[in-house]
Amino acid sequence: MNFKLLMFYHSALFLISMAFNSGPWHFLMLTAAQLFFVPLALLLVTNKENFFYRHYFFIAPPALLAVCLLQITGSTKWDGVLAFLYLLYTLLVAWTGLQRFLHRGFSDLEEFALDVAMIFLAIGGAWFFAYEAGLETGFSPIITWLTGIHFHYSAFLLPVFVGFLGRSTKTRVYKIACTLILINPVVLAFGITFSRWLEFFSVLLYIFAIYSLIYLTFKTPFFSSWQKWLVRLSFGSLGITILFSLLYAYGNAFGANSANIGFMLQFHGFFNAVGFALCGFIGWAVHPPSPNAIKKGFPVSGIRGRQTVGQQLVTDYTDPTKTYACLVDDMAAYGPAINLKTLPFVIRDFYENTDRYRLFAEVQWHAWFKPFAGIFRLLSRHMQQLNLPLSNKQIEMTGSITALDQAADGRTHPRAWLRKIDEEVVFVALYSIHQTKDRAYMNVALPLPGSSMIGILELEQQDEKLLLTSCGDAASDAGIYLTVSRYLFKLPLGERFLLEEMHSGCLRAIHEMRIFSLPFLTINYVIEPKDESKG
């Protein structure tokens, strides 16, 4: 696909629309996004594996010709039909973004920004359709149109440019700024609909994020001086125009006549289209940064749960020809991450002779998450999986380890560790091990109805303690994933399991869970040898 030739065609289509435009001049700012910036930016984002890229010449031309006709024909009875063609186009783009996301999940923030941009474009398409078809939205026609243009520039082009920047830098500042850019279109929409104060607050968030991005453009290496200065000019232009948005939001919140819609169209809109969008597009098109995301290829358990998991799943997949009494056959398999000479013997013995130990647990749900835990408890009791109590009282978890059918599971030497409180199933975890390059990972599957949650854990020795964690670097397999059908989706969850010897023969373990980096669950374990407890 010749990108330069496509740029020529899209430029010609926009120039035709501009030359024969029958509407107000400011309509051309949205037309520029629809005919030039958006479709060409999509070609920079997608590749031959994507549906949109492979079928571009079937998807894009009808929609873009429809937009062109809307600009040169004026108001006709066919406006709704033509706008609907463009809406279908944006829905197909959103579907492509969703597919990208489902194949990867939350593993790479910069790629997630590109996914969100593609999904948000459909919202812009819907508002454009509502305007052209004359649908009642609860807002004036100009506000409906402005919402459409907002979702083309601020909710599509801006996340795309931020995603490209993130392929070159992944600092903490970037992560914060990118997150704000992604959530703010929704915050701003709620503000416009329900609260002028929230609208004003959302603009302040935009200002913080945009000026953080401007700072990053001076810290990030670029392919060439041309690219460097065009990208800086793009974000710098946005840093100026966002101040117009602040004046407008301030006027709405405090009743001051600081900036009206006419002023916003003349200055804010024009500079966004030329300074931000055009400079940014050319800057990134000079040399689009390659994605850093690494496709995971580790083995995944093929066992899936039904509506009820529990004991029945273990029975269904038991291998009667084998028996296991441990989670790990030999901890030496995890070397060199651990040193068996300095690791306390009891930690090694717990994993290699798990059936010889008793587990006592205190489940601590964090206060902010308790309402969600109560709702989930209603489901988990029926499912007999992830079925943790709401009480923080110390209780004993009894367990048994069963060999599983390796052909059904698909991993090496799989085994199920079934844990109960009294006679109620709490966990059904399917254990295995896999190796990527020179590192071994604990590969744990928790079957769910029609799916499975996969925990890939790195082992790391910390003096005389052993840490199992799902938090690794970009090249690591570590993480918590959900597998459904052919999708392997990284979840925004983090897991940390720290074991240490309390006194001779006894262990203490702290199991921490986080969602979007927020702690929501802590389980404190005391692990004792069965013989010692009986004595």
Salt bridges, closest charged atoms under 4 A:
ASP108 OD1 - LYS170 NZ 3.34
GLU110 OE2 - LYS170 NZ 3.26
GLU111 OE1 - ARG100 NH2 3.01
GLU111 OE2 - ARG167 NE 2.75
ASP115 OD1 - ARG100 NE 2.65
ASP115 OD2 - ARG104 NH2 2.22
GLU199 OE1 - ARG196 NH1 2.98
ASP316 OD2 - ARG306 NH1 2.87
ASP329 OD1 - ARG415 NH1 2.95
ASP330 OD1 - ARG348 NH2 3.42
GLU352 OE2 - ARG348 NE 2.96
GLU396 OE1 - ARG358 NH2 2.72
ASP409 OD1 - ARG411 NE 2.68
GLU424 OE1 - ARG377 NH2 3.52
GLU424 OE2 - ARG381 NE 3.38
GLU458 OE1 - ARG439 NH2 3.72
ASP477 OD2 - HIS434 NE2 2.96
GLU495 OE2 - HIS511 NE2 2.69
GLU500 OE1 - LYS465 NZ 3.86
GLU500 OE2 - ARG508 NH2 2.91
